Amino acid sequence: MKVENSCGIKTRGITLLTVTAVLSFPQIAMAYVGPGAGLTLIGSLIGLVIAILTALGIILFWPVRALIRRIRGKQPTKESENVSENVQETSPESVNKKK
């Protein structure tokens, strides 16, 4: 449902035009941003950009990493072999066999 004023012009269009005009011509702000606040803002923005790029890099590299693991055949490391041996020795079946 579109609302029109008495002149037949759509109020949504007028509102959008008014907001655009007001935001297009800003007034001079009589404010001072000190060097500490400026450096903090710049540091925060750099940290945010690095975090976003790192997250995107990890997401994009995930399929490549899975492909490399599939090609290599998921070779276990010595630590994981030791852990799996310990788990097998302390499993309920092996404890029952030892008795």
N, C-alpha and C positions, 0 to 999 in steps of 0.2 A: 504494500500500500504506500503510494507516494503522496506526501503532503505538499500542497501548493499554497502559496499565500495569495492575497487578493489580486496581485498583478500577474499571476500565472507563472512565476518563476519558482523553481524548486528550491526549497530551503536548504536541502542537503548540499546543493551546488554552491549556494551563497556561503554557507558555513565553511565549506572546504576552501573556497576562494579567499575568504577572510582570514582563515588560519594560515594559509599559504602566504598571503601578503604580509601578515604580521611577522611571521618567522623569516621572511626574506629580507626584511629591513631591520636588523637588530639595533638597539640603542647601544651607546658606549657604556660599558660597565665600569663603574668607578671602584674597582677592586684590585688588590695587590696579591699576587701569588708569589710567595717567597721562594728562595732557591731550595729549601728543604722540602716543601710541598711539591715543587716541580720535579725534583729528582725522585721523590717517592712515587709520584704518578708515572714517570718514565720507567722506573725500575719495575713497578707492578705490571705495566703494559708489556714490557719485554718478557717478564716471567710468564704472563698469561699466553703470549704468542708462542713461547718455547714449549709450554705445557700442551697447547693445542697441536702444534706440529709434531711433538713426540707421540701424542696419542694417535694422531693420524698415521704416523710412520709405523707404529706398532700394528695398527689395524691393517694397513696395507701390506706389511711384511709377513703377517700371519700365514697366508696361503703359501707363500714362498718357503717359509720355515717348515710347514707341514710337508710340502713336496720334497724338500731336502731330506727330511727324516724318513719319508717313504722310500726314497731312492737308496739311502744308506742302510735301510733295514732295521732301524731302531736298535743299534748295538748298545747293550747295557754297560754301564761303567762298573768299576770294581766295587764302589761303595754300594750300588744298588744290588749287586750280586751278594755281598755280605749281608745286607739287610734281608734279602729274600731267603737266604740260608737260615738266618736266625728265626725268621718268622715260621719257616717250615719245621724247625726243631721244636718250637714251643707251641705248635698247633695242638689242639686237643687229640687228634688222631695219633700223633707221634708220642704224646705223653702216655696215652693208653697202651701203645705198643711197648714202651719202655718198662711198664709195670709188669 
